[in-house]
Amino acid sequence: MLADRLRTALPHLPPQLAAAGRHVAERPFEAATRSMRALAAEAGASPATFTRLAQALGFPGWDALRDAAIEEQRRPAPYSSRAPAAGGLAAIRAAEALNVEALAGIPDAALDAAAAALHAAPRIHVAGFRSCRAVALLLHYQLRLFRPETALVEGAPLDLELGAMRAGEAFLLTGFAPYSRESLIAVSAAREAGLVTVVLADSAAAPIAAGAGHLLRFATATPAFFPSLAAAIALAQGLAAAVFTLGGAAARARLEASEARLASLAAYLPDPEEA
């Protein structure tokens, strides 16, 4: 691990390289997301110093060191082992913005194809376990407003819910590292049952993404102790909107019916300005 290399090497590095090494050690998220020149300028050093630091740590160059930093951000350490974010809320806010901005790298064709697969399915099963459950709940809620046949995979008992899946239906899963055992069991069962699988994940190499009919990626890197859900939620919103658009007039009519039902049940408190 990069952190281990830095910890071992720092006491033995020349002062200039040691200062650069401490700068990287204190900012693992920035090392993964910012350019070498930007880090060097922030540290008051030359880019060549950071290249020499990478070589002193056993990497061919800075790009290899940065790849290691990215990998560590993608596969986070136990949450309890992390220090509070350097820079507090401002640093977290900047990280969340970068994660959402990275969604621009998803080709329109990929999002459209995933939405078309969900639109064509007679039933959509939505799943997200443990830390990803919030994203699954959002997807289920939004889709069910205009696709009432959408089902949430609760996970208890999981075998009965998986047994209710039928060929030709769709299975929509979200997950990021560390991947839950339930998510792998569920998506594997969905593939074997002949469902179209749409996976929202943090990496194409994720075990839950293997064999997926459609894969949409999102970033989770953050200086906070818990992985970022901002990009996953934004992606979920965009996917639900794309499915709604494909539904045309029928989807709009179902949404209007859902809104009317909510209004009749007085589901929301009145607006104080209108009271």
N, C-alpha and C positions, 0 to 999 in steps of 0.2 A: 504494500500500500504506500501511496505517496506520503501520507502523514508519518508513517514509520520511517521511511527513508530520510525525511527531513529531520525527524527527532534524533536519529542516529548520527546524521552528518553534521548538524549545526555546530556542535562543540569543536569540530575539527576543520571547519572552513575558514578561509581568510576573512578578515573583517568585512570587506565589501560584499563578498558572496554570502556571508552569514546574515548581513542586513537584508539582502534580497530574499534569502531563505526564510527569515522570520516574517517578512512581508507576505510571502506566499502562504506560510503556515497559518497566519492569522486571518487570511482571506481565501479560504478554499473555494468558495463560490465564485469570487471574482477571477481566480485562476482558471476556472472552468469556462467562464463566460466572456471575459474581457480579453482584448488583444495584448500581446507581450509589450508593445510600445506604450499602451495605456497604463499597464501595471508599472512599467519602468518609470514613466513620467511621474506617477503618483508616489513612487518610492524615492524619487530623486536620483535615479541611477540610469545607466545607459541600457538599451536593449541588449547589447553584447554581454552585459553582466548577467542578465537573465538566461541568455544562451549558455554561458559558462556554468551557471548554477545548475541548469538541467544536465549538462554533461558531467558535472561533479557528482550528481545524484545517480549517474549511471544511465541516463537517457541519451539517445543520439542527438537530440536537440529539443528546443522548446515545444515543438508540436507534439512530440511523444509525451512530454511531461503534461501538457494540457490534456491529451487524451486520457492519461491516468487520472487527472483531476475530474474530468467529465464522468469517467466510469465510477469514481467514488461518489460523486453527486447522484448518479443514477442508482447506485446500490448503497443506500445510506446505512450508516452505522446505527446501532440501537439508539432509539430516541433518548433514553435516559443518559447516554454517554455524551450528549452534545452540550456545548456551552451556549449561553444565550447569544442571540444574533448580535454581531458587532454592528453598531449603527442603529440598532433598535428598529422601530417601525419604518423609518425611512429606507433602510436597507432591504427590509422585507417587501415594502411597496415597490421598490425598483426591481426586485427579483420577480415579483408577480407580473409586472408590466412586461418584462422580457419574456416570460413564459407565454403570456397571451399573444405577444407580438410574434412569437415563433410559429403560431398557428397559421400565419400567412404562408408558410411553406407547404401546407397541405394543398395539393392540386384540386381545383374545383371539380375535376372529373372524378376524383376519388370520393369526395363528399357526396357528389350527386349519385354515384353508383351505389354507395351505402344506403342513401336515402331511398333510392329506387327499390332496392332489395327489401327494405322494411315496408315501403308502401305496397309492394306486390304481395307481401305475406298475409295470409288470412288471420294470423295471430302473432303477436310479438311478445316474447318472454324477455323480461329485463332483469339483469342480475348485476350485483356488485356487492362484494363481501367485505366485512370489517371496515377498514378506513375508506373503502370505495363505496360504501353503502349510501352515503349522502348523494353521490352522483346518480346512482341507480334510482333512488327515490325521486330525484328531480326529473329524470327521464320518464319514469313511470307516470308521474303526475301530469307532466305536460302532454305526453303522448295520449294518455287516457282521456284527456279533455276532448279530443277529436277522433280517437281510436279506442272506443270503450272495450274492445276485446283484448287490449294490452294487459298482460299479467306480470306481477312482480314476483320474482323467485325469492321467497322468504328464507329458505334454507333450513326450515324445521317442519316436518322431516324432509330433507332434501331428496331422498329417493322417490317419494311420492310425487313431488313436484316435477322431477325429471321424467318420471313415468307418464306424466300428462302431456308431454311434448309429442307432436306429430310431424311426420315428414312434410316438407313444404312450408312449415311455419318458420319464423325467424327467432334467433337467439341473439340478444344484444347484451354484451358484457363489457364492463369497465374494470380496469385493474392496473396497478403499478407495483414496482418492487418495494418491499418483499411481497411476492405473490402468494395469495392464500391457497391452501390446499383445496378448499371448496370451489374456488374459481376454476381450477384446472379440471377437477372432477366434472363440474357442470358443463364447461365448454366441450370437453371430450364426449360427454354423453349426448350433447346436442348434435355434434357432428355425426356421431354413430347413428343417431335417430333420423338423420337426413334433413336437419334444419339448416337454413342459411345462417351463417354466423357472421356477426358484425362485432368487431372487438375494438374498443378504445383503450390503448395501452401506451406506456412510456417508451417502448422499444420494440423494434421489429424482431429482436431476438428473445422477447419475452416468451416463456413456455406457453402462456395462454394464447399467444398470437399464432402459434404453429398451426398451419392448415386453415387459418381463418379465411372465410370468403371475402371479407373486407376488413382492412386494418386502417385505423385512423390514429395517428400518434399525437401525444401531448407531452409537454415537459413538466417536471415536478421539482426542479432544482430551486433551492431557497436557503438563505442563511439561518432560517428558523429551525427549531428542533424537529418539526414535523413537516413531511413533504407537502409541497404546494398543491392545492386542488383547484386553483384559479383557472388554469388552462383547461383542465378536464371539464369544469362546469361550463366554461365558455363554449367548448366544443360540443358538449351535450345540448346546449341551447341552440347552437347552429344546426346540429343534426335534426333536432325536433322541428325547427323552423322549416328545414328543407323537406322533411316528410309532410308537414302541413301544406306546403306550397304544392306538392305533387297531388295532394288530395283534392285540390280545387274546390268547387262549389259544395261538394258533399262534406268535405272536412270542415268548411266554414259553417255549414248548417249544423253539424254535430257540436262544434264549438259554441255556437249561439245557443243551442239547446242546453249545453252544460252551464253556460253563464246564466241562463234563465232559471235553471234548477237551483243554482247557488243563490240567486236573488230571492227565489220563493222561500228558500229555507233560512233566509236572513243569515247567511254564513259569515258575513262581514259586519263589523261595527259601522255605523253611519259616519260619514265625513263630518267632523265637528263644524266645518264651515257651512255645511248644508243643513245641519240640524236646527 
